[in-house]
Amino acid sequence: METSTDGAAGPSTPAAVPPASLSPSRAGDFMQCPLLYRFRVIDRLPEKPSEAATRGTLVHAVLERLFDAPAAERTASRARSLVPGQWDRLRESRPEVVELFADDPGGERLARWLGEAEHLVERWFTLEDPTRLEPAERELFVEAELESGLKLRGIIDRVDVASTGEVRIVDYKTGKAPRPEYAEGALFQMKFYALVVWRLKKVVPRRLQLVYLGSGDVLTYDPVLADLERVERKLLALWEAILSATETGDWRPRPTKLCGWCDHQAVCPEFGGTPPPYPLSVRSADGREAGSARD
Ligand code: SF4
């Protein structure tokens, strides 16, 4: 899982700033729809919490905390028992998630939702054995700067280091594994992290591992240096495109079926909406500063 590390929307973060770094999520946003990227990173428009994303955050917290216990005590029942307490902590740190169940005074939907989170946690034990794992890192924030000045950042769910020094990067997904033809897209995030680790530690991770709790699948990939060089070239090209759109203010909507999950249809031209005035200075085609739409 990757949480916001580079300016994704939050309910109380209105200040507009030019993009300064790239994370896998925001790179994915730009590839999906440049206008979505603008709304999230530059305008920082608020987004409603979703049940699925919040459940993902909760399950990640439980899996992370389970490793606080001695190896022999990392059982499924212990993991399940952590769910209510981690839900309490999440509500404290992100009070907006309470909205999700505002229309559920009897608590039935919340109980069902918590049960689903427990089910996902339990399924993890069919895929990995935490009594035999000693992660080197959990929820590791990483940041590396490329020669071009581009900063890459993100949060890695788990890093395992073997006695031989070999590194495995692990990411938990609470959804289902993609069909094989879409596996490359899923691995993009992992190769992004592998590139950052390589840049930071001069070590190419031995294995990238995606653990899909929704479907009970594990997807692995053993990268080589050429993979990381390729992803670096891709990210540099992406960053050039982002900088160009930032300067010109030309953020094109790219409608797909994923629009159904977009919180910003009301301000999207594809759905009859009008984006808010562009809050940054723009350059005209001849390179001169043309001011911002708010000037
Ligand atoms: S509704 Fe679709 S096209 Fe419009 S901003 Fe969202 S993702 Fe992009």
Residues whose N, C-alpha, C, O or C-beta is under 5 A from the ligand:
A	BS01	SF4	C33 L35 L36 P253 R254 P255 C259 C262 H264 Q265 C268 E270
